[in-house]
Amino acid sequence: MYSLYEVDVPIPLPSPPSKAVQDDRISNPKSLSPILQLKTGKYTDGMCCVQLGSILYFLGGEMNIDNPYIDEDVKKELKNVEPDVLPKVVYIFDLAIDREVKDNDDLLTSTPMNYGKASPLAFVADEKIYVIGSTIRDLEVNRIPYFEMFDPKVDKWFVLKDPPEINVNTIWVGHAVVGRKALLVGWRQKKKHLYCFDLDTSEWASISIPNYAGNFSGNTEFVGNTFYGCYYDTVAAIAPLVGEEKDELKEEEEEQEEAEEKDFQQMFKHHRLLQVSEDLGMDAIFNVPRQVQYSSSLLHLGKMYFCYVRTGMPPHPNPILANDLVIGDDKKRFISIVVFQAIGKTCDSRFLAKFLHSEHYVVDSPFPNDGFIRGCYVFGSL
């Protein structure tokens, strides 16, 4: 059901590879094997993962013992067990120790949550873990708290106040921690909504959000007053206005009869959407093996260095069937990474970034591999 892979980034980074070297790496991807595999049926659907220090915490999700891909040994193990639909259990995997153990399916457990979480989203702030569950069940029948915080210093989970308007179906799709605020993007009533949680007061606030901010999915990084994120094969930034643009906006504000309130709710007011420039070799992001049903994620490695990760299945080799929907081999998966440095300057509708490193891998498995990215984490530093 879940596989964890380890990809080494050379430190110090060598000189950026030439296009010929990049093309050769694409044509001859390295074989990659998982350092951890979790069996279907033994673990929940929609489980999330979050990193605190060297430890990965796996938590939440819904138990589905009717999955047709459950292994026979797991079926026997669950035969006389009545599993909890929303388990409270929390599993841990220490990257500093356990990553040397291959094919280990027996994870250690940590202190359980107070309540289970369906399709949860988790993030870390102040060396604590926050996790919130989606509201995809009948809340009138089974109303439980959805938001909790784990403090490892006291080894205890604390129930927190739920966000407003969570009495309708809400599925969490992205987040970012900005200073003393946590921003969470929820898909509600076919629209994306932005929620703000104050880490100091533990209160929620509503925030206006521009349409373009909704294009950021998965992990969103906030570095140097700029949001960095990705949406499939597009890497973008929501960056502050600079120079004449900012001056023009200031003049418009002065002409208004009543100045608008300038607080955190207006944080996007002086920002605009910028897509990554293809200058400086950044076309490497688009120069990856053709993939279908793919997903992507962006990870900040520190010091304005970012790692763009993309994974997908090969398209059908028949040119007639080769489109973005027809899979060629559902037991094969490509994984591509591109490391770049954000320069911090803007140019027209683009943000400037310097290409540094790329590598490509192939994963072969004996079973169908959906392979969508559930999370990317960094162990070590540049």
LINJO-V816280 format. One record per residue. SS is DSSP state (alpha for helix, beta for strand, coil for the rest). PSI is psi as a letter, one per 40 degrees, with the letter a starting at -180 (none if undefined). Layout:
ss=SS psi=PSI
ss=SS psi=PSI
This chain:
ss=coil psi=d
ss=beta psi=h
ss=beta psi=h
ss=beta psi=h
ss=coil psi=i
ss=coil psi=h
ss=coil psi=h
ss=coil psi=h
ss=coil psi=h
ss=coil psi=h
ss=coil psi=h
ss=coil psi=i
ss=coil psi=h
ss=coil psi=i
ss=coil psi=i
ss=coil psi=h
ss=coil psi=i
ss=coil psi=i
ss=alpha psi=d
ss=alpha psi=d
ss=alpha psi=d
ss=alpha psi=d
ss=alpha psi=d
ss=alpha psi=d
ss=alpha psi=d
ss=alpha psi=d
ss=alpha psi=d
ss=coil psi=g
ss=coil psi=i
ss=beta psi=i
ss=beta psi=h
ss=coil psi=h
ss=coil psi=i
ss=coil psi=i
ss=coil psi=e
ss=beta psi=h
ss=beta psi=h
ss=beta psi=h
ss=coil psi=i
ss=beta psi=h
ss=coil psi=d
ss=coil psi=d
ss=beta psi=i
ss=coil psi=i
ss=beta psi=h
ss=coil psi=f
ss=coil psi=i
ss=beta psi=i
ss=beta psi=i
ss=beta psi=i
ss=beta psi=h
ss=beta psi=h
ss=coil psi=b
ss=coil psi=e
ss=beta psi=h
ss=beta psi=h
ss=beta psi=h
ss=beta psi=h
ss=beta psi=i
ss=coil psi=a
ss=coil psi=i
ss=beta psi=h
ss=coil psi=h
ss=coil psi=g
ss=coil psi=e
ss=coil psi=e
ss=coil psi=h
ss=coil psi=e
ss=coil psi=e
ss=coil psi=h
ss=coil psi=i
ss=alpha psi=d
ss=alpha psi=d
ss=alpha psi=d
ss=alpha psi=d
ss=alpha psi=d
ss=alpha psi=d
ss=alpha psi=e
ss=coil psi=d
ss=coil psi=f
ss=coil psi=h
ss=coil psi=g
ss=coil psi=i
ss=coil psi=h
ss=coil psi=d
ss=coil psi=g
ss=coil psi=i
ss=coil psi=e
ss=coil psi=i
ss=beta psi=h
ss=beta psi=i
ss=beta psi=i
ss=beta psi=h
ss=beta psi=h
ss=coil psi=d
ss=coil psi=e
ss=coil psi=d
ss=alpha psi=e
ss=alpha psi=e
ss=alpha psi=e
ss=coil psi=h
ss=coil psi=i
ss=coil psi=f
ss=coil psi=h
ss=coil psi=e
ss=coil psi=g
ss=coil psi=i
ss=beta psi=i
ss=beta psi=i
ss=beta psi=a
ss=coil psi=h
ss=coil psi=i
ss=coil psi=i
ss=coil psi=d
ss=coil psi=i
ss=coil psi=i
ss=coil psi=h
ss=coil psi=h
ss=coil psi=g
ss=coil psi=i
ss=beta psi=h
ss=beta psi=i
ss=beta psi=i
ss=beta psi=h
ss=beta psi=h
ss=coil psi=f
ss=coil psi=f
ss=beta psi=i
ss=beta psi=h
ss=beta psi=h
ss=beta psi=h
ss=beta psi=h
ss=coil psi=i
ss=coil psi=i
ss=coil psi=g
ss=coil psi=e
ss=coil psi=i
ss=coil psi=h
ss=coil psi=d
ss=coil psi=d
ss=coil psi=d
ss=coil psi=g
ss=coil psi=h
ss=coil psi=i
ss=coil psi=i
ss=coil psi=e
ss=beta psi=h
ss=beta psi=i
ss=beta psi=h
ss=beta psi=h
ss=beta psi=h
ss=coil psi=d
ss=coil psi=d
ss=coil psi=e
ss=coil psi=f
ss=beta psi=i
ss=beta psi=h
ss=beta psi=h
ss=beta psi=h
ss=coil psi=i
ss=coil psi=h
ss=coil psi=i
ss=coil psi=i
ss=coil psi=i
ss=coil psi=f
ss=coil psi=e
ss=coil psi=e
ss=coil psi=i
ss=coil psi=h
ss=beta psi=h
ss=beta psi=h
ss=beta psi=h
ss=beta psi=e
ss=beta psi=i
ss=beta psi=i
ss=beta psi=i
ss=beta psi=h
ss=beta psi=h
ss=coil psi=b
ss=coil psi=e
ss=beta psi=i
ss=beta psi=h
ss=beta psi=h
ss=beta psi=h
ss=beta psi=h
ss=beta psi=h
ss=beta psi=h
ss=beta psi=h
ss=coil psi=f
ss=coil psi=e
ss=beta psi=i
ss=beta psi=h
ss=beta psi=i
ss=beta psi=h
ss=beta psi=i
ss=beta psi=h
ss=beta psi=h
ss=beta psi=h
ss=coil psi=d
ss=coil psi=d
ss=coil psi=e
ss=coil psi=f
ss=coil psi=i
ss=beta psi=i
ss=beta psi=i
ss=beta psi=i
ss=coil psi=h
ss=coil psi=i
ss=coil psi=h
ss=coil psi=i
ss=alpha psi=d
ss=alpha psi=d
ss=alpha psi=d
ss=alpha psi=e
ss=alpha psi=e
ss=coil psi=h
ss=beta psi=i
ss=beta psi=b
ss=beta psi=h
ss=beta psi=h
ss=beta psi=h
ss=beta psi=h
ss=beta psi=h
ss=coil psi=f
ss=coil psi=e
ss=beta psi=h
ss=beta psi=h
ss=beta psi=h
ss=beta psi=i
ss=beta psi=i
ss=beta psi=g
ss=coil psi=b
ss=coil psi=e
ss=beta psi=h
ss=beta psi=h
ss=beta psi=i
ss=beta psi=i
ss=beta psi=h
ss=beta psi=i
ss=beta psi=i
ss=coil psi=i
ss=coil psi=i
ss=alpha psi=b
ss=alpha psi=d
ss=alpha psi=d
ss=alpha psi=d
ss=alpha psi=d
ss=alpha psi=d
ss=alpha psi=d
ss=alpha psi=d
ss=alpha psi=d
ss=alpha psi=d
ss=alpha psi=d
ss=alpha psi=d
ss=alpha psi=e
ss=coil psi=i
ss=coil psi=d
ss=coil psi=h
ss=coil psi=h
ss=coil psi=i
ss=coil psi=h
ss=coil psi=g
ss=coil psi=a
ss=alpha psi=d
ss=alpha psi=e
ss=alpha psi=e
ss=coil psi=d
ss=coil psi=e
ss=coil psi=d
ss=coil psi=f
ss=beta psi=i
ss=beta psi=i
ss=beta psi=h
ss=beta psi=h
ss=beta psi=i
ss=beta psi=h
ss=coil psi=i
ss=coil psi=e
ss=alpha psi=i
ss=alpha psi=f
ss=alpha psi=e
ss=alpha psi=e
ss=alpha psi=e
ss=alpha psi=d
ss=alpha psi=d
ss=coil psi=e
ss=coil psi=g
ss=coil psi=i
ss=coil psi=i
ss=coil psi=h
ss=coil psi=i
ss=beta psi=i
ss=beta psi=f
ss=beta psi=i
ss=beta psi=i
ss=beta psi=i
ss=beta psi=i
ss=beta psi=h
ss=beta psi=h
ss=beta psi=h
ss=beta psi=e
ss=beta psi=i
ss=coil psi=f
ss=coil psi=e
ss=beta psi=h
ss=beta psi=i
ss=beta psi=h
ss=beta psi=h
ss=beta psi=h
ss=beta psi=h
ss=beta psi=i
ss=beta psi=i
ss=beta psi=i
ss=coil psi=i
ss=beta psi=i
ss=coil psi=h
ss=coil psi=d
ss=coil psi=h
ss=coil psi=d
ss=coil psi=d
ss=coil psi=e
ss=coil psi=g
ss=coil psi=a
ss=coil psi=e
ss=coil psi=d
ss=coil psi=h
ss=beta psi=h
ss=coil psi=d
ss=coil psi=h
ss=coil psi=e
ss=coil psi=e
ss=beta psi=i
ss=beta psi=h
ss=beta psi=i
ss=beta psi=h
ss=beta psi=h
ss=beta psi=i
ss=beta psi=h
ss=beta psi=h
ss=beta psi=i
ss=beta psi=h
ss=beta psi=h
ss=beta psi=d
ss=beta psi=e
ss=beta psi=i
ss=beta psi=i
ss=beta psi=h
ss=coil psi=b
ss=coil psi=f
ss=beta psi=i
ss=beta psi=i
ss=beta psi=h
ss=beta psi=i
ss=beta psi=h
ss=beta psi=h
ss=beta psi=d
ss=beta psi=i
ss=beta psi=i
ss=beta psi=i
ss=beta psi=i
ss=beta psi=i
ss=beta psi=h
ss=beta psi=h
ss=beta psi=h
ss=coil psi=i
ss=coil psi=e
ss=coil psi=i
ss=coil psi=h
ss=coil psi=h
ss=coil psi=d
ss=coil psi=f
ss=coil psi=i
ss=coil psi=h
ss=coil psi=e
ss=coil psi=i
ss=coil psi=i
ss=coil psi=i
ss=coil psi=h
ss=coil psi=h
ss=coil psi=a
ss=coil psi=i
ss=coil psi=none
